[in-house]
Amino acid sequence: MSANTERHDTAVARYFEAWNAVDQETLTKAVAAAWAEDGSYTDPLAAVSGHEQIAAVIAAAHEQFPGFVFRRTGVVDGHHDTARFSWELVNEAGGTPSGGGSAPVAGFDVITLDGQGRIRSVLGFLDRVPTEG
């Protein structure tokens, strides 16, 4: 049973603000607002900690997928200091995957929050990734 709270929703909203920031100044501010100073981000392709390294991972994603944005799918499910949610990467023009079809990247993240509602850790799982070809 979900015990989702406004605290979880706010943290996830800040998380997506950071992931969708494209210019360096906005990205730096968004990461600082979303993550604790010693916060971390771990997925199958990255394991980083601290604002600077987290911002670098986000910037690299935008370099690989220019014109795309991260969008939450479904609801945030949270309890205590933990929340989970799913997301997809979609073409910013029209909010649909490029050329129709499914989003090139989709996943599921679990976040842990500190006492101020900032992210202490993210554990990301990639459900869909582009194939070379």
Wavefront OBJ file of the C-alpha trace (Angstrom):
o trace
v 0.000 0.000 0.000
v 1.400 3.369 -1.021
v 1.968 6.001 1.626
v 2.904 8.656 -0.913
v 3.314 12.119 0.511
v 3.808 15.625 -0.795
v 7.442 15.267 0.349
v 8.011 12.433 -2.118
v 6.215 14.252 -4.944
v 8.264 17.406 -4.338
v 11.549 15.492 -4.320
v 10.667 13.707 -7.563
v 9.579 16.980 -9.199
v 12.964 18.529 -8.304
v 14.683 15.396 -9.627
v 13.031 15.855 -13.033
v 13.812 19.591 -13.018
v 17.481 18.631 -12.697
v 17.315 15.940 -15.387
v 15.580 18.340 -17.790
v 17.922 21.309 -17.232
v 19.966 21.932 -20.357
v 22.075 25.015 -19.651
v 24.896 24.733 -17.119
v 23.675 27.399 -14.686
v 20.149 25.956 -14.496
v 21.550 22.438 -14.164
v 23.914 23.427 -11.345
v 21.079 25.103 -9.388
v 18.630 22.254 -10.034
v 21.069 19.563 -8.879
v 21.823 21.561 -5.715
v 18.094 21.916 -5.023
v 17.359 18.223 -5.596
v 20.358 16.423 -4.054
v 22.022 16.593 -0.666
v 25.677 17.751 -0.833
v 26.946 14.178 -0.584
v 24.088 12.720 -2.633
v 24.710 9.934 -5.096
v 23.371 8.585 -8.367
v 23.881 4.983 -9.455
v 22.539 3.178 -12.518
v 23.989 0.471 -14.800
v 26.046 3.112 -16.673
v 27.157 5.450 -13.869
v 28.052 5.531 -10.184
v 28.746 9.079 -9.011
v 28.429 11.252 -5.929
v 28.394 14.958 -5.253
v 26.700 17.728 -7.196
v 29.445 18.185 -9.796
v 29.562 14.519 -10.831
v 25.755 14.196 -10.868
v 25.490 17.295 -13.095
v 28.114 15.791 -15.440
v 26.053 12.593 -15.843
v 22.937 14.634 -16.633
v 24.818 16.834 -19.129
v 26.177 13.705 -20.842
v 22.639 12.323 -21.234
v 21.576 15.557 -22.951
v 24.589 15.365 -25.267
v 23.634 11.820 -26.243
v 19.919 12.655 -26.676
v 19.622 16.316 -27.735
v 16.046 17.613 -27.849
v 14.762 14.915 -25.503
v 13.280 15.315 -22.021
v 12.736 12.975 -19.112
v 9.091 12.443 -18.183
v 7.664 10.557 -15.215
v 5.287 7.753 -16.083
v 2.774 6.605 -13.517
v 2.622 7.740 -9.928
v 5.253 8.216 -7.256
v 5.047 5.448 -4.655
v 6.706 6.354 -1.398
v 7.012 5.583 2.279
v 9.312 6.853 5.010
v 12.438 8.297 3.328
v 12.093 6.208 0.150
v 10.169 6.608 -3.096
v 10.038 4.817 -6.433
v 8.821 5.940 -9.838
v 9.176 5.136 -13.509
v 10.201 7.454 -16.331
v 10.892 7.636 -20.036
v 12.938 9.808 -22.356
v 10.779 11.482 -25.006
v 11.265 13.932 -27.858
v 10.622 17.426 -26.496
v 8.748 18.412 -29.667
v 5.338 16.909 -29.051
v 6.295 14.865 -25.995
v 6.462 11.640 -27.978
v 9.336 9.362 -28.795
v 11.233 10.284 -31.962
v 9.498 8.853 -35.014
v 6.676 7.403 -32.919
v 7.069 4.028 -31.292
v 8.449 3.645 -27.812
v 10.787 5.968 -25.966
v 14.465 5.147 -26.642
v 15.221 4.980 -22.922
v 12.902 4.105 -20.060
v 13.561 3.137 -16.496
v 12.640 2.906 -12.868
v 14.328 4.769 -10.015
v 14.347 4.407 -6.246
v 15.350 7.469 -4.236
v 16.203 7.915 -0.582
v 15.662 11.319 1.014
v 17.394 13.152 3.832
v 15.617 15.020 6.633
v 15.235 18.129 4.451
v 13.613 16.180 1.611
v 16.697 16.280 -0.609
v 17.951 13.164 -2.365
v 20.614 11.150 -0.540
v 20.760 8.409 -3.146
v 19.266 7.309 -6.433
v 19.313 3.712 -7.598
v 18.335 3.676 -11.258
v 17.294 0.711 -13.365
v 17.151 0.864 -17.151
v 14.206 -1.041 -18.602
v 14.884 0.049 -22.183
v 18.077 1.312 -23.811
v 18.919 2.005 -27.463
v 20.485 -0.824 -29.407
v 23.393 -0.227 -31.707
v 22.600 -0.954 -35.288
l 1 2 3 4 5 6 7 8 9 10 11 12 13 14 15 16 17 18 19 20 21 22 23 24 25 26 27 28 29 30 31 32 33 34 35 36 37 38 39 40 41 42 43 44 45 46 47 48 49 50 51 52 53 54 55 56 57 58 59 60 61 62 63 64 65 66 67 68 69 70 71 72 73 74 75 76 77 78 79 80 81 82 83 84 85 86 87 88 89 90 91 92 93 94 95 96 97 98 99 100 101 102 103 104 105 106 107 108 109 110 111 112 113 114 115 116 117 118 119 120 121 122 123 124 125 126 127 128 129 130 131 132 133
